[in-house]
């Protein structure tokens, strides 16, 4: 009897221990489940935040790339603009004077011709820049216009430098083919304040300083280079002229001259615009 009771007690103790173990395990499982359920949104949120952070880094990197591309495009656009400006300036011709042949006469005792010319300086539109329309009678039908010309380094033309973006010139004399240059007619004097091409009808202080020391600059390469001049010399463009024709003298920004006849219709319009006002 005593042994049976002891066995029952042992079994009950075992069952209680087993039940308690089951309850503890159940509680642990329930606690873990509850913890997992409670923390699952936070875990997912943290994972999403990590994904967002990574995506933000990628977007920031892409934004930096796009900004760099935009900067590169802007620089290339500026370079292209400078190149286009450079090419335009290098090819740019400036109207600087007109020669209107108003009379030609052949000498009775020879085949020589005398030519009477009206000479005047003009602006970009082709209108006289002042009232100095001068008339000269020259010996011969080939006319020379002697000029002093200053040519600047190409880099200043390419960079559209305000003072050196184009060559400048100063008229000296006009003469015919049967006249010596020193016997020609004076146009402008070196160092005068008369107009020469500088983008307007007024001579700048910078240009005036060049005319004042022109021959010294022309003969001193170091002095010329110090102010960006690649060449300074006299030039005398010429052409054989015909009565009733107007000729236009142009100066390219790089310093080359062009002397050519104007079309009749253009010369007629300009003559009315210039001489009847």
DAJODA-V10765 format. One record per backbone hydrogen bond with DSSP energy under -1.0 kcal/mol. NH is the residue of the N-H (numbers start at 1). CO is the residue of the C=O. E is the energy in kcal/mol with one decimal. If there is no record, write none. Layout:
BEGIN
NH/CO/E
NH/CO/E
END
This chain:
BEGIN
5/1/-2.1
6/2/-2.0
7/3/-2.2
8/4/-2.5
9/5/-2.5
10/6/-2.2
11/7/-2.7
12/8/-3.2
13/9/-2.6
14/10/-2.5
15/11/-3.0
16/12/-3.1
17/13/-2.7
18/14/-3.1
19/15/-3.3
20/16/-2.9
21/17/-2.6
22/18/-2.9
23/19/-2.8
24/20/-2.9
25/21/-3.1
26/22/-3.0
27/23/-3.1
28/24/-2.8
29/25/-3.0
30/26/-3.0
31/27/-3.0
32/28/-3.0
33/29/-2.9
34/30/-3.0
35/31/-2.8
36/32/-2.8
37/33/-3.1
38/34/-2.7
39/35/-2.7
40/36/-1.7
43/39/-2.6
44/40/-2.8
45/41/-3.0
46/42/-2.5
47/43/-2.5
48/44/-2.9
49/45/-2.7
50/46/-2.3
51/47/-2.2
52/48/-3.0
53/49/-2.9
54/50/-2.3
55/51/-2.6
56/52/-2.9
57/53/-2.1
58/54/-2.1
59/55/-2.7
60/56/-2.8
61/57/-2.5
62/58/-2.6
63/59/-2.8
64/60/-2.3
65/61/-2.0
66/62/-2.7
67/63/-2.7
68/64/-2.2
69/65/-2.6
70/66/-2.8
71/67/-2.4
72/68/-2.6
73/69/-2.7
74/70/-2.4
75/71/-2.4
76/72/-2.6
77/73/-2.5
78/74/-2.5
79/75/-2.6
80/76/-2.5
81/77/-2.7
82/78/-2.6
83/79/-2.5
84/80/-2.9
85/81/-2.9
86/82/-2.9
87/83/-2.7
88/84/-2.5
89/85/-2.9
90/86/-2.7
91/87/-1.3
94/251/-1.9
96/249/-2.3
97/249/-1.5
98/120/-2.7
99/247/-2.7
100/118/-2.9
101/245/-2.4
102/116/-2.1
103/116/-1.3
105/114/-2.4
107/112/-2.8
114/105/-3.3
115/138/-2.6
116/103/-3.1
117/136/-3.3
118/100/-2.6
119/134/-3.6
120/98/-1.9
123/127/-2.3
126/123/-1.5
129/121/-1.6
133/131/-2.0
134/119/-2.5
136/117/-2.8
138/115/-3.6
140/113/-3.2
143/239/-2.6
144/175/-2.8
145/237/-2.3
146/173/-3.0
147/235/-3.7
148/170/-2.8
149/233/-3.0
150/168/-2.8
151/231/-3.1
153/228/-2.5
156/153/-1.3
157/153/-1.0
158/154/-2.9
159/155/-1.9
160/157/-1.0
161/156/-2.7
167/253/-1.3
168/150/-1.8
170/148/-2.4
172/146/-3.1
174/185/-1.7
175/144/-1.9
177/142/-1.2
178/139/-2.2
179/176/-1.7
183/180/-1.8
184/181/-1.8
185/174/-2.7
187/172/-4.2
192/189/-2.1
208/204/-2.9
209/205/-2.2
210/206/-1.1
211/207/-2.3
212/208/-2.5
213/209/-1.2
214/211/-1.2
217/213/-2.8
218/214/-2.9
219/215/-1.4
220/217/-1.2
224/220/-2.3
225/221/-2.9
226/222/-1.8
227/224/-1.0
228/225/-1.5
229/224/-2.8
230/151/-2.4
231/151/-1.7
233/149/-2.0
235/147/-2.8
239/143/-1.6
241/141/-3.3
244/101/-1.7
245/242/-1.6
247/99/-3.0
248/260/-3.2
249/97/-2.9
250/258/-3.3
251/94/-2.0
252/256/-3.3
253/92/-2.0
255/252/-2.4
258/250/-2.2
260/248/-2.0
262/246/-3.1
267/263/-3.0
268/264/-2.4
269/265/-1.9
270/266/-2.5
271/267/-2.1
272/268/-1.9
273/269/-2.4
274/270/-2.3
275/271/-2.4
276/272/-1.4
END
